[in-house]
Amino acid sequence: MDTITAKRNLMKLLCVNLDNYSESGIRKLVKKRYLQWHPIKNNGCKDYVENLQLLKESYDVFTGKEECSQHSDTSSTSAPFDSGCFSDDFFDDDEWDDSAYN
């Protein structure tokens, strides 16, 4: 996937024009969608899992982290996004308050 395709996918999945957001703003939008589509909250709904995987891949390519988004084909189908840099440092920053989503 190239950067243009990744940006197009992110705009479609997040329903926003990314040109209007800073890098931290995009990160917040992706985190919000991640929490909204997480399989644990949606009983592993296949559509959400597929959208979440595309969101992860697109975000990694868009931010230049596609090299660390490779994951094993043996990962479970309920959480194919749990490897790579998307999960390693995604919720580490202090600016994210997830208390509204619990």
Secondary structure as UniProt FT lines:
FT   HELIX           3..14
FT   HELIX           18..20
FT   HELIX           23..37
FT   TURN            39..44
FT   HELIX           46..62
FT   TURN            63..64
FT   HELIX           66..68
FT   TURN            73..74
FT   TURN            77..78
FT   TURN            80..81
FT   HELIX           85..88
FT   TURN            90..91
FT   TURN            94..95
FT   HELIX           99..101
//
